[in-house]
Amino acid sequence: MTQFFYLLRWNYLRQKNLFILFTLAQVLLSVSLLFGYPLIIGKLDTTTAYYLASGSVLMGVISIGCTISSPVIANAKSEGHVDYIRALPIPRILISLADLCIWLIAILPGVFFSFLLGCLRFSVQLNLSILSVFVMLLICLTMISLGFSIAYIFPQNIVTLMSQLILMIGLMFSPIMYPASRLPDWINHLYHVLPFVPSVNLLRACVYSHGPVSFFDFTILIIWILLTQLLILRVLYKEK
């Protein structure tokens, strides 16, 4: 346990200057989505308000957890940080867990402000409960773990492209800010096995009490966390 806390402290000292930037990026993205999309849509109903409020929160999480974390971790690899940590006599799983915890701490303030902005903009009600908190943590960990796995698996020149593709897919094509019924069925089937749509479904159902809670969505997110963590550990345990 002592090793784990030392890793947490080490990661915090390395990245503490980024925390404010992460929060600022999430807030600016939420503002652009919450105030920009209504200009395109026009008249808003209650359902649209819930989609925009929940979608802005998730897009902020995706932007930090996937788009920004991947290049940061890839840069740490190129600088030799990952090799240095791997050389220490500590369990590899603690390396991954410490990174997850630090990035989770970094992402939560922006999540809070995104929720606040959504409530102020559309007067939507939040359902604060143990389940809603668990769902939000699960979503954040899924996106962060996905971003880390991209950074660990792919070379640095591919990581930036992959992270930008995730943001474009999430922002432009995934039914996050609009109902899935507007897309063809075959695309919906694909998106429902990716982590983005199940995340926003659980977010609306558990945090905003808008829609049913799906066990299938929970299963998809858990599978993605396990899969990405296994890939990360495979790289960490791999001998050079």
Disulfide bonds with the S-S distance in Angstrom:
none
